[in-house]
Amino acid sequence: MTAPNAQTTTPASTSQGSHHWVLTLELPGRAAMTQNGTYTPPPGTTRYDAYLVLRQHVLADHPEMSRANTMFFALEPNRL
């Protein structure tokens, strides 16, 4: 699967992914973090597939959270 496109600024909507995601991870009593971005899943991707890709994307930058619990995950179409 392709890697998600995490955005740190507000670019034109054409450069954003088709979905917006939010993921919160927690190591109870030690640390918590929330990340978000946009992502365009390949055709046929399930919500679970997207969750695994996005969690791996976050963990690539924060390997110390590899044993963290998922406290929140949202994946919604990126449109109003």
Secondary structure as UniProt FT lines:
FT   HELIX           13..15
FT   STRAND          19..27
FT   TURN            28..30
FT   STRAND          31..39
FT   TURN            43..44
FT   HELIX           47..61
FT   HELIX           63..65
FT   TURN            66..67
FT   STRAND          69..77
//
